[in-house]
């Protein structure tokens, strides 16, 4: 029987509602908590994008190098208010970095 891997939970409460969902290694409580947090983060990103002035967001296919030397393809370009934001591996990560910088 599997146990929840969320921090120190260890619960055995998996899929008690018998829904056909893949919740991985998370018990029911932590699966829905993680889903809520992800949805909340998406809503925050959307609100930030909505309030931006002079926003430029487009697809890009540049190759960037991380500080550790690993190369990655930057799929997005984001500039707002005259500031171009640093490359990131995903759109969510790019917006998250930009929101922290503009606060």
Backbone as CSV, one residue per row, in Angstrom:
resi,resn,N_x,N_y,N_z,CA_x,CA_y,CA_z,C_x,C_y,C_z
1,UNK,0.854,-1.182,0.000,0.000,0.000,0.000,0.893,1.236,0.000
2,UNK,0.581,2.203,-0.883,1.432,3.387,-0.969,1.044,4.442,0.057
3,UNK,2.034,5.289,0.361,1.842,6.361,1.335,2.076,7.701,0.651
4,UNK,1.432,8.746,1.147,1.567,10.094,0.611,2.999,10.595,0.813
5,UNK,3.529,11.246,-0.215,4.902,11.743,-0.148,4.985,13.244,0.133
6,UNK,3.863,13.894,0.425,3.852,15.331,0.719,4.514,15.566,2.064
7,UNK,5.677,16.178,2.055,6.435,16.488,3.269,6.447,15.279,4.194
8,UNK,5.858,15.385,5.391,5.866,14.273,6.352,4.479,13.683,6.539
9,UNK,3.634,13.720,5.516,2.242,13.286,5.648,2.133,11.791,5.953
10,UNK,2.483,10.950,4.989,2.429,9.511,5.200,1.047,8.887,5.179
11,UNK,0.012,9.642,4.806,-1.355,9.131,4.787,-1.520,8.021,3.752
12,UNK,-2.476,7.135,4.041,-2.828,6.067,3.106,-4.141,6.381,2.382
13,UNK,-4.701,7.587,2.570,-6.010,7.959,2.037,-5.914,8.341,0.561
14,UNK,-5.988,7.353,-0.323,-5.894,7.599,-1.754,-7.218,7.328,-2.442
15,UNK,-7.676,8.291,-3.234,-8.847,8.142,-4.085,-10.074,7.618,-3.333
16,UNK,-10.376,8.251,-2.215,-11.514,7.815,-1.401,-12.851,8.037,-2.104
17,UNK,-12.910,9.011,-3.017,-14.156,9.281,-3.731,-14.313,8.385,-4.963
18,UNK,-13.352,7.520,-5.217,-13.369,6.595,-6.350,-13.479,7.318,-7.694
19,UNK,-12.873,8.513,-7.760,-12.841,9.247,-9.018,-11.720,8.678,-9.869
20,UNK,-11.851,8.802,-11.149,-10.842,8.282,-12.068,-9.790,9.362,-12.330
21,UNK,-8.973,9.645,-11.314,-7.926,10.656,-11.433,-6.583,10.029,-11.101
22,UNK,-5.535,10.572,-11.710,-4.175,10.111,-11.410,-3.550,11.129,-10.469
23,UNK,-3.445,10.768,-9.212,-2.932,11.712,-8.227,-1.508,11.398,-7.812
24,UNK,-0.869,10.500,-8.523,0.540,10.230,-8.257,0.795,9.738,-6.848
25,UNK,1.725,10.374,-6.171,2.135,9.959,-4.832,1.514,10.818,-3.731
26,UNK,0.412,11.527,-4.043,-0.222,12.404,-3.063,-1.542,11.826,-2.578
27,UNK,-1.784,11.929,-1.274,-3.071,11.503,-0.725,-4.155,12.457,-1.229
28,UNK,-5.398,12.134,-0.966,-6.498,12.952,-1.459,-6.357,14.413,-1.036
29,UNK,-6.111,14.654,0.239,-6.012,16.023,0.749,-4.918,16.803,0.027
30,UNK,-3.754,16.215,-0.093,-2.628,16.939,-0.674,-2.714,17.036,-2.194
31,UNK,-3.365,16.087,-2.836,-3.592,16.190,-4.277,-4.437,17.427,-4.577
32,UNK,-5.555,17.586,-3.862,-6.437,18.722,-4.120,-5.807,20.025,-3.658
33,UNK,-5.013,19.986,-2.615,-4.310,21.181,-2.168,-3.314,21.635,-3.241
34,UNK,-2.574,20.702,-3.825,-1.616,21.030,-4.879,-2.339,21.585,-6.104
35,UNK,-3.482,21.001,-6.457,-4.271,21.506,-7.596,-4.744,22.930,-7.337
36,UNK,-5.198,23.202,-6.102,-5.638,24.556,-5.742,-4.484,25.549,-5.869
37,UNK,-3.315,25.189,-5.345,-2.166,26.091,-5.393,-1.748,26.379,-6.835
38,UNK,-1.799,25.379,-7.697,-1.442,25.575,-9.102,-2.450,26.503,-9.787
39,UNK,-3.725,26.311,-9.511,-4.770,27.151,-10.094,-4.638,28.585,-9.599
40,UNK,-4.342,28.747,-8.317,-4.158,30.071,-7.730,-2.967,30.786,-8.388
41,UNK,-1.879,30.061,-8.603,-0.697,30.644,-9.249,-1.022,31.085,-10.678
42,UNK,-1.785,30.271,-11.409,-2.184,30.640,-12.769,-3.018,31.921,-12.761
43,UNK,-3.924,32.041,-11.800,-4.771,33.234,-11.698,-3.931,34.470,-11.386
44,UNK,-2.940,34.330,-10.523,-2.049,35.449,-10.201,-1.275,35.898,-11.439
45,UNK,-0.789,34.950,-12.210,-0.060,35.283,-13.443,-0.975,36.052,-14.408
46,UNK,-2.190,35.570,-14.555,-3.145,36.217,-15.458,-3.426,37.646,-14.999
47,UNK,-3.651,37.849,-13.691,-3.920,39.194,-13.182,-2.732,40.123,-13.434
48,UNK,-1.520,39.603,-13.251,-0.328,40.418,-13.486,-0.237,40.808,-14.955
49,UNK,-0.443,39.854,-15.866,-0.395,40.148,-17.295,-1.434,41.201,-17.677
50,UNK,-2.614,41.090,-17.074,-3.696,42.016,-17.387,-3.360,43.452,-16.999
51,UNK,-2.653,43.630,-15.892,-2.374,44.991,-15.417,-1.111,45.600,-16.025
52,UNK,-0.338,44.825,-16.776,0.905,45.331,-17.379,0.628,46.414,-18.410
53,UNK,1.518,47.390,-18.445,1.484,48.437,-19.460,2.566,48.129,-20.484
54,UNK,2.300,48.408,-21.743,3.282,48.183,-22.814,3.821,46.757,-22.792
55,UNK,2.949,45.796,-22.769,3.327,44.387,-22.686,3.644,43.815,-24.063
56,UNK,4.779,43.137,-24.153,5.131,42.399,-25.361,5.388,40.960,-24.943
57,UNK,4.628,40.045,-25.472,4.797,38.626,-25.175,4.692,37.888,-26.501
58,UNK,5.748,37.196,-26.866,5.717,36.476,-28.142,6.567,35.218,-28.055
59,UNK,6.319,34.341,-28.993,7.116,33.119,-29.084,8.488,33.475,-29.649
60,UNK,9.489,32.780,-29.162,10.869,33.029,-29.574,11.561,31.675,-29.640
61,UNK,12.591,31.559,-30.444,13.298,30.274,-30.503,14.800,30.458,-30.294
62,UNK,15.141,31.333,-29.366,16.550,31.574,-29.038,17.091,30.448,-28.162
63,UNK,18.395,30.245,-28.232,19.066,29.289,-27.354,19.818,30.085,-26.298
64,UNK,19.586,29.749,-25.033,20.220,30.436,-23.912,21.080,29.445,-23.143
65,UNK,21.995,29.979,-22.361,22.846,29.150,-21.514,22.645,29.558,-20.067
66,UNK,22.345,28.581,-19.206,22.189,28.835,-17.778,23.562,29.121,-17.163
67,UNK,23.602,29.689,-15.963,24.884,29.931,-15.297,25.723,28.663,-15.123
68,UNK,25.069,27.500,-15.028,25.816,26.244,-14.859,26.294,25.659,-16.195
69,UNK,26.049,26.383,-17.306,26.534,25.960,-18.609,25.555,25.148,-19.436
70,UNK,24.412,24.770,-18.867,23.416,23.983,-19.589,22.646,24.893,-20.547
71,UNK,22.511,24.467,-21.796,21.781,25.251,-22.794,20.303,24.856,-22.786
72,UNK,19.440,25.837,-23.054,18.015,25.549,-23.183,17.408,26.496,-24.204
73,UNK,16.298,26.058,-24.782,15.597,26.885,-25.775,14.590,27.757,-25.049
74,UNK,14.715,29.051,-25.255,13.767,29.994,-24.677,12.605,30.130,-25.641
75,UNK,11.446,29.653,-25.265,10.308,29.657,-26.179,9.535,30.975,-26.156
76,UNK,9.809,31.855,-25.187,9.022,33.075,-25.042,9.903,34.301,-24.802
77,UNK,9.398,35.434,-25.233,10.028,36.728,-25.018,9.000,37.564,-24.275
78,UNK,9.393,38.202,-23.173,8.472,39.022,-22.387,9.128,40.338,-22.043
79,UNK,8.449,41.422,-22.398,8.876,42.764,-22.009,7.635,43.516,-21.552
80,UNK,7.793,44.308,-20.518,6.675,45.129,-20.053,7.240,46.405,-19.458
81,UNK,6.539,47.505,-19.714,6.959,48.790,-19.175,8.381,49.174,-19.555
82,UNK,8.842,48.739,-20.715,10.186,49.082,-21.153,11.283,48.182,-20.625
83,UNK,10.927,47.123,-19.903,11.910,46.194,-19.343,11.777,44.832,-20.000
84,UNK,12.869,44.350,-20.584,12.871,42.981,-21.107,13.267,42.061,-19.967
85,UNK,12.510,41.003,-19.772,12.773,40.083,-18.669,13.674,38.945,-19.128
86,UNK,14.454,38.442,-18.189,15.431,37.390,-18.480,14.740,36.125,-18.967
87,UNK,15.467,35.358,-19.738,14.949,34.114,-20.295,14.620,33.114,-19.193
88,UNK,13.670,32.248,-19.488,13.298,31.167,-18.580,12.877,29.979,-19.435
89,UNK,12.848,28.796,-18.831,12.544,27.583,-19.596,11.072,27.393,-19.896
90,UNK,10.191,28.028,-19.127,8.752,27.886,-19.382,8.087,29.249,-19.269
91,UNK,6.913,29.369,-19.844,6.170,30.622,-19.770,5.827,30.951,-18.316
92,UNK,5.389,29.956,-17.552,5.064,30.192,-16.141,6.273,30.725,-15.381
93,UNK,7.437,30.110,-15.593,8.653,30.537,-14.900,9.033,31.961,-15.318
94,UNK,8.882,32.283,-16.581,9.202,33.615,-17.086,8.307,34.662,-16.425
95,UNK,7.012,34.402,-16.376,6.075,35.350,-15.763,6.345,35.454,-14.266
96,UNK,6.620,34.323,-13.601,6.915,34.360,-12.162,8.134,35.227,-11.869
97,UNK,9.190,35.087,-12.658,10.394,35.918,-12.475,10.070,37.388,-12.697
98,UNK,9.285,37.680,-13.726,8.923,39.067,-14.033,8.071,39.682,-12.923
99,UNK,7.143,38.913,-12.358,6.293,39.468,-11.296,7.109,39.767,-10.058
100,UNK,8.070,38.923,-9.737,8.907,39.194,-8.549,9.780,40.427,-8.769
101,UNK,10.221,40.637,-9.983,11.092,41.772,-10.288,10.327,43.091,-10.278
102,UNK,9.063,43.056,-10.666,8.310,44.305,-10.811,7.600,44.733,-9.527
103,UNK,7.706,43.934,-8.474,7.001,44.276,-7.214,7.736,45.358,-6.484
